[in-house]
C-alpha cells in the first residue's frame, strides 16, 4: 500500500532530472527570460590600416567587408513592437546595429533614443516574429541580500547567466565625474559584453540593467535600477504610445 501512495520507485528517482528540482529555480526563470534577451553588435567602417573585425565568428556566413565591431553588448525587449533597452555605450554613434534574437535570427536595429549622461539607449527592430518582452519589476522594492540573476553576452558568449545577491543599493554615485542614480551593486559576474543585460529577481522581473564592473575588482558589478530607467524613458514611450 505504501508504494501506491506516490513513492517513486528507486529506478525512476535516479533518472529524475536534477534541473527539475524545486531548488533549481534559475532554470525556470532563464527558460522564460532568454526569449526576451538579445545580443547586440554595433559596427562602423574601418580603413586598411585597422585590424580585422573581432567577434565576427559569432555571425557565421554574414558578409561584412570593411567593417569593424566597435561595440558588443546585450539588450532586452521591453515592448512587443520591437523596442529594446540597452546601454548607450554599446550603440554609441554606430554605422549599423545588428540584433540577434535567442533563436539565432538577426535583424538590423535602429537607435531611436539615447541618454549619454545616464548610459541608456533604446533600439528598435522590425521582426515578423512574435517578440516576448521581459516583465519589469521595481528596483525600489528590491532589498540588500536578495538573490538575483544576470543574463548577458560576456565576450560575445551568448545567453550566459550568472547569479549572486544584491550587495548594496546606492541612491547616487559619482563615476568619472558623472552622477549615476539608483544603482544596484551585486556580486554577479559582469564582463565586457554583459552591458545592457537584465538583472532579474526570483519572480522573473527585471529590476535593473547591467551597466559596468569595477576595474580589477572581481565580484563588484553595478546595474542601473529599473525605476530610474523607466522614469527617463517615460516621455519617449508616451510619444510613441
MDAnalysis code that builds the backbone (N, CA, C; Angstrom):
import MDAnalysis as mda
import numpy as np

u = mda.Universe.empty(723, n_residues=241, atom_resindex=np.repeat(np.arange(241), 3), trajectory=True)
u.add_TopologyAttr("name", ["N", "CA", "C"] * 241)
u.add_TopologyAttr("resid", np.arange(1, 242))
u.add_TopologyAttr("resname", ["UNK", "UNK", "UNK", "UNK", "UNK", "UNK", "UNK", "UNK", "UNK", "UNK", "UNK", "UNK", "UNK", "UNK", "UNK", "UNK", "UNK", "UNK", "UNK", "UNK", "UNK", "UNK", "UNK", "UNK", "UNK", "UNK", "UNK", "UNK", "UNK", "UNK", "UNK", "UNK", "UNK", "UNK", "UNK", "UNK", "UNK", "UNK", "UNK", "UNK", "UNK", "UNK", "UNK", "UNK", "UNK", "UNK", "UNK", "UNK", "UNK", "UNK", "UNK", "UNK", "UNK", "UNK", "UNK", "UNK", "UNK", "UNK", "UNK", "UNK", "UNK", "UNK", "UNK", "UNK", "UNK", "UNK", "UNK", "UNK", "UNK", "UNK", "UNK", "UNK", "UNK", "UNK", "UNK", "UNK", "UNK", "UNK", "UNK", "UNK", "UNK", "UNK", "UNK", "UNK", "UNK", "UNK", "UNK", "UNK", "UNK", "UNK", "UNK", "UNK", "UNK", "UNK", "UNK", "UNK", "UNK", "UNK", "UNK", "UNK", "UNK", "UNK", "UNK", "UNK", "UNK", "UNK", "UNK", "UNK", "UNK", "UNK", "UNK", "UNK", "UNK", "UNK", "UNK", "UNK", "UNK", "UNK", "UNK", "UNK", "UNK", "UNK", "UNK", "UNK", "UNK", "UNK", "UNK", "UNK", "UNK", "UNK", "UNK", "UNK", "UNK", "UNK", "UNK", "UNK", "UNK", "UNK", "UNK", "UNK", "UNK", "UNK", "UNK", "UNK", "UNK", "UNK", "UNK", "UNK", "UNK", "UNK", "UNK", "UNK", "UNK", "UNK", "UNK", "UNK", "UNK", "UNK", "UNK", "UNK", "UNK", "UNK", "UNK", "UNK", "UNK", "UNK", "UNK", "UNK", "UNK", "UNK", "UNK", "UNK", "UNK", "UNK", "UNK", "UNK", "UNK", "UNK", "UNK", "UNK", "UNK", "UNK", "UNK", "UNK", "UNK", "UNK", "UNK", "UNK", "UNK", "UNK", "UNK", "UNK", "UNK", "UNK", "UNK", "UNK", "UNK", "UNK", "UNK", "UNK", "UNK", "UNK", "UNK", "UNK", "UNK", "UNK", "UNK", "UNK", "UNK", "UNK", "UNK", "UNK", "UNK", "UNK", "UNK", "UNK", "UNK", "UNK", "UNK", "UNK", "UNK", "UNK", "UNK", "UNK", "UNK", "UNK", "UNK", "UNK", "UNK", "UNK", "UNK", "UNK", "UNK", "UNK", "UNK", "UNK", "UNK", "UNK", "UNK", "UNK", "UNK"])
u.atoms.positions = np.array([
    [0.831, -1.200, 0.000],
    [0.000, 0.000, 0.000],
    [0.868, 1.252, 0.000],
    [1.995, 1.174, 0.685],
    [2.848, 2.348, 0.789],
    [3.338, 2.774, -0.580],
    [3.602, 1.783, -1.440],
    [4.087, 2.107, -2.777],
    [3.032, 2.813, -3.603],
    [1.741, 2.564, -3.319],
    [0.670, 3.182, -4.099],
    [0.434, 4.633, -3.734],
    [0.978, 5.102, -2.639],
    [0.736, 6.469, -2.197],
    [1.626, 7.486, -2.895],
    [2.393, 7.058, -3.820],
    [3.151, 8.020, -4.606],
    [4.647, 7.958, -4.411],
    [5.136, 6.944, -3.652],
    [6.575, 6.840, -3.517],
    [7.166, 6.468, -4.869],
    [8.159, 7.220, -5.311],
    [8.766, 6.980, -6.616],
    [9.694, 5.785, -6.502],
    [9.551, 4.806, -7.417],
    [10.456, 3.658, -7.391],
    [11.899, 4.117, -7.495],
    [12.799, 3.339, -6.905],
    [14.213, 3.733, -6.856],
    [14.778, 4.002, -8.233],
    [14.416, 3.167, -9.202],
    [14.939, 3.342, -10.559],
    [14.530, 4.666, -11.164],
    [13.284, 5.058, -10.955],
    [12.793, 6.311, -11.526],
    [13.381, 7.521, -10.821],
    [13.605, 7.420, -9.507],
    [14.168, 8.554, -8.791],
    [15.571, 8.852, -9.277],
    [16.305, 7.817, -9.662],
    [17.660, 8.009, -10.151],
    [17.663, 8.709, -11.502],
    [16.606, 8.502, -12.310],
    [16.558, 9.100, -13.644],
    [15.838, 10.447, -13.651],
    [15.329, 10.865, -12.505],
    [14.626, 12.142, -12.405],
    [15.628, 13.272, -12.626],
    [15.406, 14.139, -13.660],
    [16.396, 15.179, -13.988],
    [16.601, 16.147, -12.842],
    [17.847, 16.432, -12.516],
    [18.163, 17.317, -11.402],
    [17.651, 18.733, -11.635],
    [17.583, 19.157, -12.924],
    [17.154, 20.530, -13.188],
    [15.701, 20.761, -12.791],
    [14.944, 19.686, -12.619],
    [13.545, 19.820, -12.216],
    [13.381, 19.992, -10.707],
    [14.450, 19.883, -9.991],
    [14.386, 20.055, -8.541],
    [13.897, 21.460, -8.218],
    [13.069, 21.567, -7.186],
    [12.473, 22.867, -6.834],
    [13.526, 23.918, -6.528],
    [14.702, 23.489, -6.075],
    [15.748, 24.442, -5.746],
    [16.419, 25.066, -6.961],
    [16.280, 24.433, -8.107],
    [16.890, 24.964, -9.329],
    [15.956, 25.955, -10.018],
    [15.612, 27.025, -9.291],
    [14.655, 27.994, -9.812],
    [15.208, 28.795, -10.965],
    [16.547, 28.924, -11.071],
    [17.122, 29.695, -12.174],
    [16.862, 29.027, -13.527],
    [16.697, 27.718, -13.530],
    [16.408, 27.014, -14.783],
    [15.094, 27.515, -15.364],
    [14.062, 27.575, -14.538],
    [12.747, 28.019, -14.996],
    [12.767, 29.498, -15.379],
    [13.446, 30.309, -14.569],
    [13.497, 31.748, -14.853],
    [14.214, 32.000, -16.170],
    [15.351, 31.333, -16.368],
    [16.126, 31.537, -17.588],
    [15.369, 31.090, -18.822],
    [14.676, 29.962, -18.744],
    [13.944, 29.454, -19.910],
    [12.901, 30.450, -20.399],
    [12.311, 31.186, -19.484],
    [11.336, 32.205, -19.876],
    [12.024, 33.483, -20.320],
    [13.029, 33.902, -19.568],
    [13.651, 35.202, -19.817],
    [14.483, 35.231, -21.086],
    [15.086, 34.122, -21.485],
    [16.011, 34.124, -22.621],
    [15.354, 34.585, -23.915],
    [14.046, 34.392, -24.028],
    [13.355, 34.796, -25.250],
    [13.304, 36.314, -25.409],
    [13.497, 37.028, -24.304],
    [13.447, 38.483, -24.377],
    [14.811, 39.145, -24.338],
    [15.889, 38.342, -24.284],
    [17.250, 38.885, -24.222],
    [17.899, 38.786, -25.598],
    [18.609, 39.820, -26.012],
    [19.209, 39.854, -27.348],
    [20.703, 40.159, -27.264],
    [21.399, 39.756, -28.322],
    [22.822, 40.052, -28.483],
    [22.909, 41.237, -29.444],
    [23.632, 42.282, -29.048],
    [23.736, 43.489, -29.868],
    [25.179, 43.694, -30.302],
    [25.340, 44.044, -31.573],
    [26.648, 44.416, -32.082],
    [26.510, 45.674, -32.919],
    [27.329, 46.653, -32.634],
    [27.341, 47.893, -33.404],
    [28.627, 47.931, -34.224],
    [28.529, 48.321, -35.478],
    [29.702, 48.310, -36.359],
    [29.872, 49.652, -37.055],
    [31.100, 49.887, -37.560],
    [31.395, 51.077, -38.342],
    [32.445, 50.722, -39.384],
    [32.696, 51.619, -40.317],
    [33.702, 51.376, -41.333],
    [35.090, 51.459, -40.726],
    [36.029, 50.734, -41.319],
    [37.410, 50.863, -40.883],
    [38.317, 50.905, -42.103],
    [39.486, 51.477, -41.914],
    [40.430, 51.633, -43.009],
    [41.361, 50.446, -43.117],
    [42.190, 50.406, -44.180],
    [43.094, 49.275, -44.406],
    [44.108, 49.086, -43.280],
    [44.437, 50.200, -42.575],
    [45.443, 50.103, -41.531],
    [44.904, 49.534, -40.242],
    [43.582, 49.405, -40.141],
    [42.990, 48.916, -38.900],
    [42.878, 47.405, -38.904],
    [42.665, 46.862, -37.754],
    [42.627, 45.412, -37.609],
    [41.314, 44.841, -38.106],
    [41.311, 43.533, -38.320],
    [40.103, 42.849, -38.780],
    [39.048, 42.876, -37.694],
    [37.773, 42.752, -38.067],
    [36.698, 42.853, -37.083],
    [36.700, 41.708, -36.079],
    [36.733, 42.029, -34.789],
    [36.623, 40.965, -33.786],
    [35.194, 40.471, -33.681],
    [35.041, 39.278, -33.100],
    [33.727, 38.681, -32.835],
    [32.937, 38.352, -34.091],
    [33.548, 38.430, -35.268],
    [32.787, 38.151, -36.479],
    [32.339, 36.696, -36.530],
    [33.062, 35.810, -35.832],
    [32.719, 34.394, -35.896],
    [31.428, 34.084, -35.170],
    [30.853, 35.050, -34.465],
    [29.558, 34.817, -33.825],
    [28.417, 34.999, -34.819],
    [28.745, 35.462, -36.019],
    [27.761, 35.635, -37.080],
    [28.264, 34.910, -38.314],
    [28.315, 33.582, -38.305],
    [28.897, 32.835, -39.422],
    [28.155, 33.097, -40.727],
    [28.942, 33.301, -41.770],
    [28.345, 33.482, -43.090],
    [27.858, 34.873, -43.376],
    [27.972, 35.772, -42.422],
    [27.480, 37.130, -42.635],
    [28.537, 37.956, -43.346],
    [28.249, 38.516, -44.531],
    [29.248, 39.332, -45.228],
    [29.462, 40.651, -44.511],
    [30.708, 40.989, -44.260],
    [30.982, 42.240, -43.586],
    [32.348, 42.815, -44.004],
    [32.522, 43.101, -45.292],
    [33.777, 43.703, -45.719],
    [33.887, 45.134, -45.231],
    [35.102, 45.520, -44.881],
    [35.383, 46.904, -44.498],
    [34.575, 47.400, -43.300],
    [34.302, 46.520, -42.366],
    [33.653, 46.967, -41.145],
    [34.403, 46.415, -39.944],
    [34.288, 47.091, -38.833],
    [34.904, 46.609, -37.600],
    [33.924, 46.783, -36.462],
    [33.865, 45.790, -35.584],
    [32.962, 45.897, -34.445],
    [33.473, 46.959, -33.489],
    [32.617, 47.851, -33.079],
    [33.002, 48.885, -32.125],
    [32.255, 48.716, -30.810],
    [31.335, 47.821, -30.776],
    [30.608, 47.616, -29.532],
    [29.830, 46.317, -29.565],
    [29.998, 45.493, -28.544],
    [29.144, 44.320, -28.393],
    [28.510, 44.412, -27.014],
    [27.334, 43.927, -26.915],
    [26.643, 44.003, -25.641],
    [25.347, 43.232, -25.673],
    [24.517, 43.536, -24.716],
    [23.264, 42.831, -24.508],
    [22.139, 43.846, -24.474],
    [20.957, 43.388, -24.726],
    [19.769, 44.218, -24.586],
    [18.602, 43.319, -24.239],
    [17.475, 43.916, -23.903],
    [16.292, 43.095, -23.660],
    [15.047, 43.821, -24.148],
    [14.127, 43.022, -24.647],
    [12.907, 43.537, -25.261],
    [11.961, 44.037, -24.175],
    [11.453, 45.268, -24.357],
    [10.520, 45.809, -23.364],
    [9.128, 46.028, -23.954],
    [9.009, 45.937, -25.304],
    [7.689, 46.044, -25.933],
    [7.615, 45.095, -27.109],
    [6.410, 44.598, -27.371],
    [6.224, 43.618, -28.437],
    [6.523, 44.180, -29.828],
    [6.484, 45.505, -29.951],
    [6.722, 46.107, -31.264],
    [8.206, 46.200, -31.600],
    [9.067, 45.589, -30.793],
    [10.483, 45.520, -31.121],
    [11.344, 46.547, -30.434],
    [10.852, 47.169, -29.377],
    [11.642, 48.157, -28.644],
    [12.547, 47.438, -27.648],
    [13.832, 47.773, -27.712],
    [14.850, 47.087, -26.919],
    [15.608, 48.097, -26.073],
    [15.804, 47.758, -24.828],
    [16.565, 48.597, -23.905],
    [17.992, 48.072, -23.828],
    [18.975, 48.980, -23.867],
    [20.372, 48.581, -23.763],
    [21.185, 49.740, -23.213],
    [22.496, 49.526, -23.081],
    [23.398, 50.578, -22.613],
    [23.776, 51.485, -23.774],
    [23.846, 52.778, -23.508],
    [24.162, 53.733, -24.557],
    [25.561, 53.515, -25.121],
    [26.515, 53.126, -24.271],
    [27.883, 52.973, -24.770],
    [28.031, 51.790, -25.724],
    [27.076, 50.869, -25.716],
    [27.112, 49.733, -26.636],
    [26.766, 50.174, -28.057],
    [25.846, 51.136, -28.189],
    [25.347, 51.545, -29.512],
    [25.679, 52.999, -29.817],
    [26.724, 53.495, -29.213],
    [27.090, 54.903, -29.365],
    [27.609, 55.197, -30.775],
    [26.895, 56.042, -31.516],
    [27.271, 56.510, -32.848],
    [27.721, 55.384, -33.786],
    [26.889, 54.411, -34.030],
    [27.285, 53.307, -34.918],
    [26.915, 53.588, -36.376],
    [27.549, 52.867, -37.257],
    [27.116, 52.887, -38.657],
    [25.943, 51.932, -38.846],
    [26.013, 50.794, -38.192],
    [24.942, 49.804, -38.245],
    [24.817, 49.123, -36.893],
    [23.626, 48.654, -36.604],
    [23.371, 47.891, -35.383],
    [22.742, 46.562, -35.776],
    [23.317, 45.487, -35.300],
    [22.749, 44.163, -35.530],
    [22.217, 43.614, -34.215],
    [21.024, 43.044, -34.274],
    [20.385, 42.476, -33.084],
    [20.096, 41.007, -33.353],
    [20.594, 40.167, -32.480],
    [20.406, 38.721, -32.638],
    [19.484, 38.202, -31.549],
    [18.393, 37.571, -31.964],
    [17.439, 37.006, -31.012],
    [17.923, 35.657, -30.496],
    [17.246, 35.147, -29.488],
    [17.663, 33.887, -28.868],
    [17.587, 32.723, -29.845],
    [16.713, 32.832, -30.863],
    [16.555, 31.757, -31.845],
    [17.558, 31.848, -32.985],
    [18.496, 32.796, -32.910],
    [19.530, 32.912, -33.918],
    [19.236, 33.871, -35.048],
    [18.024, 34.377, -35.142],
    [17.682, 35.301, -36.220],
    [18.285, 36.677, -35.951],
    [18.797, 37.286, -37.002],
    [19.468, 38.576, -36.893],
    [18.688, 39.643, -37.648],
    [18.520, 40.789, -36.999],
    [17.800, 41.906, -37.606],
    [18.627, 43.176, -37.453],
    [18.458, 44.066, -38.394],
    [19.120, 45.349, -38.271],
    [18.311, 46.238, -37.339],
    [18.989, 46.863, -36.421],
    [18.322, 47.723, -35.460],
    [18.547, 49.194, -35.764],
    [17.726, 50.022, -35.168],
    [17.835, 51.468, -35.348],
    [17.799, 52.139, -33.975],
    [18.772, 53.001, -33.737],
    [18.818, 53.747, -32.490],
    [17.730, 54.823, -32.527],
    [16.766, 54.743, -31.606],
    [15.638, 55.669, -31.637],
    [15.657, 56.674, -30.491],
    [16.465, 56.390, -29.459],
    [16.537, 57.321, -28.328],
    [17.750, 56.957, -27.493],
    [18.416, 57.971, -26.942],
    [19.559, 57.677, -26.079],
    [19.758, 58.793, -25.058],
    [20.362, 58.436, -23.955],
    [20.716, 59.364, -22.892],
    [22.152, 59.048, -22.509],
    [23.090, 59.791, -23.119],
    [24.507, 59.501, -22.917],
    [24.929, 59.715, -21.473],
    [24.363, 60.716, -20.823],
    [24.751, 61.029, -19.443],
    [24.410, 59.900, -18.474],
    [23.359, 59.153, -18.782],
    [22.940, 58.077, -17.883],
    [23.103, 56.692, -18.501],
    [23.755, 56.639, -19.688],
    [24.102, 55.368, -20.342],
    [22.878, 54.486, -20.606],
    [21.848, 55.099, -21.180],
    [20.623, 54.365, -21.523],
    [20.310, 54.597, -23.000],
    [19.879, 53.574, -23.692],
    [19.506, 53.724, -25.101],
    [18.354, 52.787, -25.434],
    [17.596, 53.178, -26.443],
    [16.512, 52.352, -26.966],
    [16.780, 52.074, -28.437],
    [16.688, 50.809, -28.800],
    [16.885, 50.358, -30.174],
    [15.607, 49.666, -30.629],
    [15.258, 49.858, -31.897],
    [14.057, 49.205, -32.409],
    [14.405, 48.285, -33.576],
    [13.768, 47.130, -33.587],
    [13.878, 46.221, -34.721],
    [12.475, 45.942, -35.253],
    [12.395, 45.598, -36.516],
    [11.130, 45.198, -37.126],
    [11.248, 43.721, -37.487],
    [10.668, 42.889, -36.663],
    [10.762, 41.451, -36.851],
    [9.385, 40.867, -37.141],
    [9.288, 39.994, -38.147],
    [7.999, 39.382, -38.485],
    [7.657, 38.203, -37.581],
    [8.296, 38.133, -36.425],
    [8.032, 37.048, -35.481],
    [7.493, 37.636, -34.193],
    [6.878, 36.803, -33.407],
    [6.321, 37.245, -32.131],
    [7.455, 37.483, -31.137],
    [7.524, 38.675, -30.589],
    [8.561, 39.017, -29.631],
    [8.018, 38.922, -28.201],
    [8.897, 38.592, -27.285],
    [8.497, 38.384, -25.898],
    [9.195, 39.391, -24.995],
    [8.513, 40.451, -24.597],
    [9.150, 41.419, -23.687],
    [9.308, 40.840, -22.289],
    [10.324, 41.300, -21.587],
    [10.517, 40.874, -20.211],
    [9.669, 41.737, -19.278],
    [9.097, 41.146, -18.255],
    [8.319, 41.935, -17.286],
    [9.238, 42.818, -16.458],
    [8.858, 44.066, -16.277],
    [9.664, 45.000, -15.499],
    [9.144, 45.060, -14.071],
    [10.045, 44.910, -13.123],
    [9.685, 44.981, -11.722],
    [10.003, 46.349, -11.149],
    [10.471, 46.378, -9.917],
    [10.793, 47.639, -9.250],
    [12.120, 47.507, -8.512],
    [13.063, 48.378, -8.847],
    [14.334, 48.377, -8.123],
    [14.133, 48.908, -6.707],
    [13.167, 49.795, -6.537],
    [12.900, 50.336, -5.207],
    [12.399, 49.291, -4.238],
    [11.731, 48.269, -4.754],
    [11.183, 47.219, -3.898],
    [12.207, 46.129, -3.584],
    [13.356, 46.153, -4.264],
    [14.380, 45.135, -4.018],
    [15.125, 45.435, -2.722],
    [15.708, 44.404, -2.156],
    [16.382, 44.543, -0.866],
    [17.804, 43.993, -0.923],
    [18.681, 44.565, -0.099],
    [20.037, 44.047, 0.037],
    [19.970, 42.612, 0.556],
    [20.731, 41.724, -0.069],
    [20.700, 40.318, 0.294],
    [19.812, 39.494, -0.610],
    [19.023, 40.142, -1.448],
    [18.110, 39.440, -2.352],
    [18.893, 38.711, -3.441],
    [18.457, 37.495, -3.777],
    [19.098, 36.702, -4.822],
    [18.674, 37.221, -6.185],
    [19.639, 37.386, -7.084],
    [19.361, 37.902, -8.426],
    [20.143, 37.103, -9.466],
    [19.696, 37.229, -10.702],
    [20.339, 36.553, -11.828],
    [20.600, 37.558, -12.927],
    [21.751, 37.437, -13.586],
    [22.108, 38.304, -14.698],
    [22.205, 37.481, -15.971],
    [21.665, 38.013, -17.063],
    [21.796, 37.352, -18.363],
    [22.521, 38.314, -19.297],
    [23.509, 37.803, -20.010],
    [24.250, 38.670, -20.919],
    [25.043, 37.885, -21.936],
    [25.893, 38.617, -22.657],
    [26.737, 38.018, -23.689],
    [28.200, 38.391, -23.427],
    [28.748, 37.991, -22.287],
    [30.118, 38.379, -21.959],
    [31.111, 37.853, -22.981],
    [31.944, 38.765, -23.501],
    [32.939, 38.413, -24.515],
    [32.307, 37.763, -25.733],
    [31.019, 38.062, -25.967],
    [30.321, 37.504, -27.109],
    [29.756, 36.115, -26.882],
    [29.882, 35.583, -25.688],
    [29.346, 34.250, -25.378],
    [27.877, 34.396, -25.021],
    [27.039, 34.078, -25.988],
    [25.624, 34.428, -25.903],
    [24.860, 33.660, -24.828],
    [23.866, 34.365, -24.272],
    [22.943, 33.773, -23.298],
    [23.656, 33.104, -22.136],
    [24.639, 33.811, -21.595],
    [25.323, 33.330, -20.400],
    [24.629, 33.912, -19.172],
    [24.512, 33.109, -18.128],
    [23.882, 33.611, -16.912],
    [24.854, 33.520, -15.742],
    [24.728, 34.473, -14.841],
    [25.461, 34.443, -13.580],
    [24.464, 34.777, -12.486],
    [24.808, 34.429, -11.275],
    [23.887, 34.707, -10.177],
    [24.656, 35.267, -8.989],
    [23.932, 35.871, -8.088],
    [24.545, 36.439, -6.894],
    [23.478, 37.069, -6.027],
    [23.895, 38.031, -5.251],
    [22.959, 38.752, -4.393],
    [23.150, 40.251, -4.586],
    [22.161, 41.003, -4.160],
    [22.303, 42.455, -4.123],
    [23.187, 42.784, -2.926],
    [24.365, 43.345, -3.221],
    [25.328, 43.624, -2.164],
    [25.056, 44.954, -1.469],
    [24.568, 45.913, -2.266],
    [24.284, 47.233, -1.725],
    [23.445, 47.997, -2.738],
    [22.715, 48.991, -2.250],
    [21.951, 49.886, -3.126],
    [22.435, 51.309, -2.911],
    [22.619, 52.028, -4.018],
    [23.136, 53.384, -3.956],
    [22.113, 54.355, -4.544],
    [21.774, 55.380, -3.796],
    [20.897, 56.422, -4.337],
    [21.625, 57.242, -5.389],
    [22.906, 57.478, -5.162],
    [23.686, 58.301, -6.076],
    [25.169, 57.981, -5.928],
    [25.870, 57.829, -7.062],
    [27.308, 57.575, -7.060],
    [27.941, 58.400, -8.173],
    [29.058, 59.066, -7.878],
    [29.780, 59.844, -8.880],
    [30.881, 58.977, -9.478],
    [30.794, 58.767, -10.800],
    [31.761, 57.925, -11.500],
    [32.333, 58.713, -12.670],
    [33.651, 58.965, -12.626],
    [34.339, 59.729, -13.676],
    [33.649, 61.065, -13.920],
    [33.206, 61.686, -12.841],
    [32.582, 62.994, -12.952],
    [31.125, 62.960, -13.368],
    [30.574, 61.765, -13.566],
    [29.170, 61.619, -13.959],
    [28.373, 61.088, -12.769],
    [27.285, 61.750, -12.480],
    [26.435, 61.337, -11.361],
    [25.475, 60.244, -11.813],
    [25.595, 59.062, -11.224],
    [24.737, 57.931, -11.555],
    [23.767, 57.711, -10.400],
    [22.492, 57.629, -10.723],
    [21.449, 57.471, -9.706],
    [20.836, 56.073, -9.738],
    [20.286, 55.667, -8.607],
    [19.570, 54.392, -8.487],
    [20.424, 53.231, -8.995],
    [21.561, 53.019, -8.351],
    [22.471, 51.938, -8.723],
    [22.292, 50.742, -7.793],
    [22.336, 49.550, -8.382],
    [22.281, 48.312, -7.620],
    [23.649, 47.643, -7.716],
    [24.270, 47.417, -6.586],
    [25.570, 46.751, -6.544],
    [25.342, 45.262, -6.299],
    [25.969, 44.423, -7.124],
    [25.798, 42.976, -6.989],
    [27.152, 42.285, -7.070],
    [27.154, 41.007, -6.717],
    [28.363, 40.212, -6.910],
    [28.197, 39.257, -8.089],
    [27.216, 39.515, -8.956],
    [27.097, 38.761, -10.200],
    [28.305, 39.064, -11.085],
    [28.852, 38.064, -11.737],
    [29.975, 38.281, -12.642],
    [29.497, 39.070, -13.864],
    [30.124, 40.232, -14.087],
    [29.807, 41.078, -15.234],
    [31.095, 41.316, -16.004],
    [31.074, 41.087, -17.303],
    [32.248, 41.217, -18.141],
    [31.902, 42.026, -19.389],
    [32.910, 42.462, -20.166],
    [32.614, 43.165, -21.414],
    [31.654, 42.351, -22.281],
    [30.590, 42.975, -22.703],
    [29.541, 42.272, -23.449],
    [28.300, 42.043, -22.609],
    [28.449, 42.153, -21.277],
    [27.288, 41.996, -20.385],
    [26.465, 43.269, -20.303],
    [27.060, 44.400, -20.670],
    [26.375, 45.688, -20.547],
    [25.047, 45.687, -21.289],
    [24.034, 46.212, -20.639],
    [22.711, 46.273, -21.242],
    [21.833, 45.081, -20.944],
    [22.399, 44.071, -20.298],
    [21.622, 42.880, -19.972],
    [20.760, 43.078, -18.738],
    [19.735, 42.246, -18.581],
    [18.824, 42.412, -17.445],
    [19.345, 41.788, -16.163],
    [19.052, 42.453, -15.057],
    [19.248, 41.902, -13.722],
    [17.863, 41.489, -13.241],
    [17.691, 40.220, -12.933],
    [16.361, 39.643, -12.741],
    [16.208, 39.065, -11.340],
    [15.046, 39.298, -10.736],
    [14.776, 38.733, -9.415],
    [14.147, 37.348, -9.535],
    [13.828, 36.741, -8.417],
    [13.320, 35.366, -8.422],
    [11.885, 35.259, -8.943],
    [11.244, 36.388, -9.161],
    [9.919, 36.368, -9.778],
    [10.011, 36.524, -11.292],
    [11.228, 36.581, -11.809],
    [11.422, 36.721, -13.242],
    [11.268, 38.142, -13.741],
    [11.299, 39.104, -12.832],
    [11.122, 40.510, -13.200],
    [12.476, 41.216, -13.300],
    [12.582, 42.115, -14.271],
    [13.791, 42.913, -14.424],
    [13.777, 44.025, -13.388],
    [14.813, 44.072, -12.559],
    [14.909, 45.138, -11.565],
    [16.080, 46.076, -11.863],
    [16.869, 45.745, -12.879],
    [17.989, 46.603, -13.235],
    [18.583, 46.217, -14.581],
    [19.436, 47.087, -15.103],
    [20.153, 46.832, -16.348],
    [21.652, 46.880, -16.050],
    [22.343, 45.790, -16.330],
    [23.770, 45.720, -16.051],
    [24.509, 46.841, -16.772],
    [25.347, 47.562, -16.023],
    [25.980, 48.753, -16.579],
    [27.495, 48.642, -16.668],
    [28.147, 48.301, -15.579],
    [29.601, 48.251, -15.600],
    [30.110, 47.451, -14.410],
    [31.395, 47.120, -14.485],
    [32.048, 46.429, -13.386],
    [33.186, 47.309, -12.889],
    [33.563, 47.133, -11.642],
    [34.697, 47.864, -11.089],
    [35.979, 47.234, -11.618],
    [36.844, 48.041, -12.217],
    [38.060, 47.535, -12.852],
    [38.950, 46.829, -11.840],
    [39.389, 45.619, -12.220],
    [40.296, 44.812, -11.391],
    [39.707, 44.471, -10.020],
    [38.389, 44.533, -9.919],
    [37.722, 44.180, -8.666],
    [36.676, 43.106, -8.955],
    [37.104, 41.859, -8.907],
    [36.184, 40.768, -9.212],
    [35.045, 40.729, -8.203],
    [33.852, 40.434, -8.721],
    [32.699, 40.317, -7.849],
    [32.083, 41.638, -7.460],
    [32.416, 42.707, -8.202],
    [31.841, 44.016, -7.895],
    [31.260, 44.602, -9.181],
    [29.967, 44.390, -9.354],
    [29.283, 44.881, -10.546],
    [28.164, 45.821, -10.172],
    [27.746, 46.622, -11.158],
    [26.700, 47.602, -10.923],
    [25.654, 47.542, -12.028],
    [24.416, 47.725, -11.630],
    [23.295, 47.769, -12.568],
    [22.495, 49.039, -12.313],
    [21.985, 49.635, -13.377],
    [21.097, 50.785, -13.232],
    [19.735, 50.284, -12.797],
    [19.187, 50.843, -11.740],
    [17.871, 50.430, -11.261],
    [16.795, 50.693, -12.299],
    [15.877, 49.764, -12.436],
    [14.851, 49.879, -13.476],
    [13.889, 51.031, -13.191],
    [13.722, 51.420, -11.939],
    [12.829, 52.544, -11.635],
    [13.367, 53.833, -12.244],
    [14.667, 54.064, -12.097],
    [15.269, 55.253, -12.682],
    [15.221, 55.235, -14.197],
    [15.414, 54.048, -14.780],
    [15.356, 53.919, -16.238],
    [13.953, 54.224, -16.742],
    [12.951, 53.651, -16.080],
    [11.566, 53.886, -16.507],
    [11.218, 55.367, -16.458],
    [11.716, 56.065, -15.448],
    [11.434, 57.498, -15.338],
    [12.045, 58.274, -16.499],
    [13.215, 57.839, -16.976],
    [13.893, 58.576, -18.039],
    [13.354, 58.258, -19.429],
    [12.848, 57.056, -19.643],
    [12.331, 56.713, -20.971],
    [10.827, 56.974, -21.085],
    [10.198, 57.393, -19.998],
    [8.740, 57.550, -19.979],
    [8.250, 58.531, -21.039],
    [8.942, 59.660, -21.201],
    [8.490, 60.659, -22.171],
    [8.541, 60.111, -23.593],
    [9.584, 59.333, -23.904],
    [9.663, 58.726, -25.231],
    [8.538, 57.733, -25.449],
    [8.264, 56.914, -24.464],
    [7.205, 55.912, -24.597],
    [5.839, 56.567, -24.760],
    [5.624, 57.673, -24.096],
    [4.337, 58.385, -24.234],
    [4.172, 58.924, -25.638],
    [5.236, 59.438, -26.221],
    [5.170, 59.984, -27.571],
    [4.861, 58.898, -28.592],
    [5.317, 57.674, -28.299],
    [5.113, 56.570, -29.250],
    [3.951, 55.676, -28.890],
    [3.207, 56.047, -27.871],
    [2.091, 55.203, -27.417],
    [0.999, 55.145, -28.462],
])
